Amino acid sequence: MSEFSVCQFFPNGQYEYVKRHVSAEEAVACFTQLITSVGAKIGTTRRVIITDGGDCCNMEWKFGEGIVYPPQEARRA
């Protein structure tokens, strides 16, 4: 089983891991909750990522841009 972590970043450069070593399903649910939160809408959350056990980025969202990784074209495939 692969393990994933979810991290959110703030305007001052600080960050926090919201979830660590969870399933893909739990990571995506947390990611979705964070990117639709009040903080994401007003900008107190600036970036949210999901990383895997090898510390590779699997999903990335940025304030004002939306989901930037994977690219939109890859998500349609």
C-alpha positions as CSV (number, residue, x, y, z in Angstrom):
1,M,0.0,0.0,0.0
2,S,1.3,3.5,-0.9
3,E,1.3,6.2,1.7
4,F,0.5,9.8,1.1
5,S,0.8,13.1,2.9
6,V,-1.1,16.3,2.6
7,C,0.5,19.7,3.3
8,Q,-0.9,23.2,3.2
9,F,1.1,26.4,2.9
10,F,0.3,29.9,4.3
11,P,1.1,33.4,3.1
12,N,4.0,33.9,5.5
13,G,5.8,30.8,4.1
14,Q,4.9,28.5,7.0
15,Y,3.3,25.1,6.3
16,E,1.7,22.2,8.1
17,Y,1.2,18.6,7.3
18,V,-2.5,18.0,7.8
19,K,-2.3,14.3,7.1
20,R,0.7,11.9,7.0
21,H,1.0,8.3,5.9
22,V,-2.6,7.9,4.8
23,S,-4.2,6.1,1.9
24,A,-4.7,7.7,-1.5
25,E,-8.5,8.0,-0.8
26,E,-8.0,9.8,2.5
27,A,-5.3,12.1,1.1
28,V,-7.6,13.1,-1.8
29,A,-10.5,13.7,0.5
30,C,-8.4,15.9,2.7
31,F,-7.0,17.8,-0.3
32,T,-10.5,18.4,-1.6
33,Q,-11.6,19.7,1.8
34,L,-8.7,22.0,2.1
35,I,-9.0,23.5,-1.4
36,T,-12.7,24.2,-0.9
37,S,-12.3,25.7,2.6
38,V,-12.9,29.3,3.6
39,G,-9.1,29.7,3.9
40,A,-8.6,28.6,0.3
41,K,-11.3,31.0,-0.8
42,I,-9.9,34.1,1.0
43,G,-6.3,33.3,0.5
44,T,-5.1,32.3,4.0
45,T,-4.3,28.9,2.4
46,R,-1.9,29.6,-0.5
47,R,-1.0,26.1,-1.7
48,V,-2.0,22.5,-1.0
49,I,0.0,19.4,-2.1
50,I,-0.2,15.6,-1.9
51,T,3.1,13.8,-1.8
52,D,3.8,10.1,-1.9
53,G,6.2,8.1,0.2
54,G,9.1,9.1,-2.1
55,D,8.3,12.8,-1.5
56,C,7.1,13.2,-5.1
57,C,4.2,15.7,-5.7
58,N,1.1,13.9,-6.9
59,M,-1.4,16.9,-6.8
60,E,-0.9,20.6,-6.3
61,W,-3.4,23.5,-5.9
62,K,-2.5,27.2,-5.7
63,F,-4.6,30.1,-4.6
64,G,-5.9,32.0,-7.6
65,E,-4.9,29.3,-10.0
66,G,-6.7,26.2,-8.9
67,I,-5.3,22.7,-9.4
68,V,-2.0,23.1,-11.3
69,Y,-0.7,19.6,-11.1
70,P,-1.4,17.3,-12.8
71,P,-2.1,19.5,-15.8
72,Q,-5.7,19.7,-17.0
73,E,-4.9,17.7,-20.1
74,A,-3.6,14.8,-18.0
75,R,-6.8,14.8,-15.9
76,R,-9.0,14.3,-19.0
77,A,-7.2,11.1,-20.1
